[in-house]
Amino acid sequence: MDGLVLYIANKNYSSWSFRPWIALTAAGIKFEEVLTPFDDQGGNPEFRRFSPTGKVPVLQHGDLFVWESLAIIEYVADLFPDAGLWPQDRGDRAVARAVSMEMLSGFRALRNACPMNMRRQKRAIPLPDGVAGDVARITEIWKTLRAKSGGPFLFGAFGAADAMFAPVVNRLDVYDIAVDAETAAYMDAVMAHPAWLAWQEAALAEPWIVPADEA
């Protein structure tokens, strides 16, 4: 099979693209990046060239195309079992997958009210009902896992579960949502990771604006 190709959208806005990108980059897994920016409606007909759903991200490996962030991470973890994307302990792996799925399927109030935006100036906005509950559950996950692992990340070293929550770190930061000191320490560790900094640098250099994501 040929090398890995990861199709993504705008680094400033695309939380779904961010997850597999930061997971693979942090793990030192080589891939080719192909970026197709959103149009004004937050999609792009060009996505259909490589995506069966018309959405990003998509991973290509030879003739195989894999879509959905978590499925991409799982596929790459199978390809590179020594890369450390999931914890070595079986119980920890199960919990890491559980919280990753919880992130994938939940926290819609926070995600809808606070779109990921890497270049947004830090500023609070009025938050609708439901956001506080989402934040409370997310921070409970982070603090519980770091207390067990010893940190600095959820299971010690940066892995797939951290990648799945990375866009939330941006949301809590740029929308200036109040968090406790333990949560802030985790966010600081994620935002200082070289893979985060590389994505952020590229995001800040992008010229594209998607008005719908400028909350």
C-alpha positions in Angstrom: 0.0 0.0 0.0 1.0 3.6 -0.6 1.7 6.1 2.2 -1.0 7.8 4.3 -2.9 10.8 3.0 -5.0 12.9 5.4 -7.6 15.1 3.8 -8.6 18.0 6.1 -10.3 21.4 6.0 -9.4 24.8 7.5 -7.1 24.5 10.5 -8.7 27.5 12.1 -12.1 26.0 12.3 -12.2 22.2 11.5 -12.3 20.5 14.9 -12.9 17.1 13.2 -9.8 17.5 11.0 -7.8 18.6 14.1 -8.3 15.4 16.0 -6.6 12.8 13.7 -4.0 15.4 12.5 -2.8 16.1 16.1 -3.0 12.4 17.0 -0.8 11.3 14.1 1.6 14.2 14.4 2.1 13.8 18.1 2.7 10.1 17.6 5.4 10.8 14.9 3.4 9.0 12.2 4.2 10.3 8.7 1.4 11.3 6.3 0.7 13.7 3.5 -1.7 16.5 4.3 -4.2 17.7 1.7 -6.2 20.8 2.8 -9.4 21.8 1.0 -11.0 24.9 2.6 -14.6 25.3 3.6 -16.8 27.4 1.4 -19.1 30.1 2.9 -21.6 27.4 4.1 -19.1 25.4 6.1 -18.7 22.7 3.5 -17.3 22.3 0.1 -18.5 20.3 -2.9 -14.9 19.4 -3.6 -14.9 17.1 -0.5 -16.9 14.6 -2.6 -13.8 13.9 -4.6 -12.3 12.0 -1.6 -15.1 11.7 0.9 -18.2 9.4 0.7 -20.0 11.6 3.2 -18.9 14.9 1.6 -17.2 15.8 4.9 -13.7 15.8 6.4 -11.5 14.4 7.6 -10.7 11.4 5.4 -7.6 9.1 5.5 -6.5 7.5 2.3 -4.2 4.5 2.4 -3.7 3.2 -1.1 -7.1 2.2 -2.4 -8.7 2.4 1.0 -10.5 5.5 2.3 -11.4 5.9 6.0 -13.7 8.6 7.2 -14.7 9.9 10.7 -12.0 11.1 13.1 -12.1 8.3 15.6 -12.2 5.6 12.9 -9.1 7.2 11.3 -7.3 7.1 14.6 -8.3 3.5 15.2 -7.1 2.5 11.8 -3.7 4.1 12.2 -3.3 2.6 15.7 -3.8 -0.8 14.1 -1.1 0.1 11.5 1.3 1.4 14.1 0.6 -0.6 17.4 3.9 0.7 19.0 3.0 4.4 18.4 1.2 4.8 21.7 -2.0 6.2 20.4 -3.9 4.1 23.0 -2.7 3.1 26.5 -1.0 -0.2 26.9 -3.2 -1.3 29.8 -6.4 -3.0 28.6 -8.6 -1.3 31.1 -7.1 2.1 30.3 -7.6 1.4 26.6 -11.3 0.7 27.3 -11.7 3.9 29.3 -9.8 5.9 26.7 -12.1 4.6 24.0 -15.2 5.3 26.1 -14.3 8.9 26.8 -13.4 9.4 23.1 -16.8 8.1 22.1 -18.4 10.3 24.7 -16.7 13.3 23.1 -17.6 12.1 19.6 -21.3 11.8 20.4 -21.9 14.4 23.2 -21.4 17.9 24.5 -23.5 19.4 21.7 -24.4 22.5 23.7 -20.8 23.5 24.1 -19.9 22.6 20.5 -22.8 24.5 19.0 -22.4 27.6 21.1 -18.6 27.8 20.8 -17.2 26.8 17.4 -13.5 26.0 17.3 -11.6 29.1 16.2 -7.8 29.1 16.7 -7.3 32.8 15.9 -10.2 34.1 17.9 -9.3 36.7 20.5 -10.1 35.5 23.9 -13.5 36.8 24.9 -16.5 35.5 26.8 -19.9 35.2 25.2 -23.4 34.6 26.7 -23.7 30.8 27.0 -27.0 29.0 26.5 -28.5 26.4 28.9 -26.6 23.1 28.7 -23.1 24.5 28.3 -22.3 24.5 32.0 -23.3 20.9 32.3 -21.1 20.0 29.3 -18.1 21.8 30.8 -18.6 20.2 34.2 -18.6 16.7 32.7 -15.6 17.4 30.5 -13.5 18.7 33.3 -14.6 15.8 35.5 -13.2 13.4 32.9 -10.0 15.3 32.6 -9.3 15.6 36.3 -10.3 12.0 37.1 -8.0 10.6 34.4 -5.1 12.8 35.2 -5.3 12.0 38.9 -5.1 8.3 38.0 -2.3 8.6 35.4 -0.3 11.3 37.0 -0.5 13.4 33.8 0.5 15.6 32.2 -2.1 14.2 29.7 -5.1 12.0 30.3 -3.2 8.7 30.3 0.3 10.0 30.9 1.7 10.6 27.4 -0.3 12.4 24.8 -2.6 10.0 22.9 -5.8 9.4 21.1 -8.1 10.5 23.9 -6.2 13.8 24.2 -6.5 14.3 20.5 -10.3 13.8 20.6 -10.6 16.5 23.3 -8.1 18.9 21.7 -10.8 21.1 20.0 -12.5 21.5 23.4 -9.3 22.8 24.9 -9.4 25.6 22.2 -13.1 26.3 23.0 -12.6 26.6 26.7 -9.6 28.9 26.1 -10.8 31.3 23.4 -14.3 31.7 24.8 -12.8 32.4 28.2 -14.8 29.8 30.1 -13.9 29.6 33.7 -12.2 26.4 34.8 -10.4 25.3 37.9 -6.6 25.1 38.3 -6.3 21.4 37.6 -8.2 21.8 34.3 -6.2 24.9 33.4 -3.0 22.9 33.9 -4.2 20.2 31.5 -5.2 22.8 28.9 -1.8 24.5 29.3 0.0 21.1 28.7 -2.1 20.4 25.5 -1.6 23.9 24.2 2.2 23.7 24.7 2.5 20.4 22.8 4.6 20.8 19.6 1.9 19.3 17.5 -0.7 21.8 18.8 1.7 24.7 18.2 2.4 23.5 14.6 -1.4 23.3 13.9 -2.0 26.7 15.5 0.8 28.4 13.6 -0.7 27.2 10.3 -4.3 28.2 11.4 -3.2 31.7 12.2 -1.7 32.1 8.8 -4.9 31.1 6.9 -6.7 33.8 4.9 -10.2 32.2 4.9 -13.1 33.4 7.0 -16.3 31.3 7.7 -18.8 33.8 9.1 -21.0 31.0 10.7 -18.0 29.9 12.8 -17.2 33.4 14.1 -19.3 33.3 17.2 
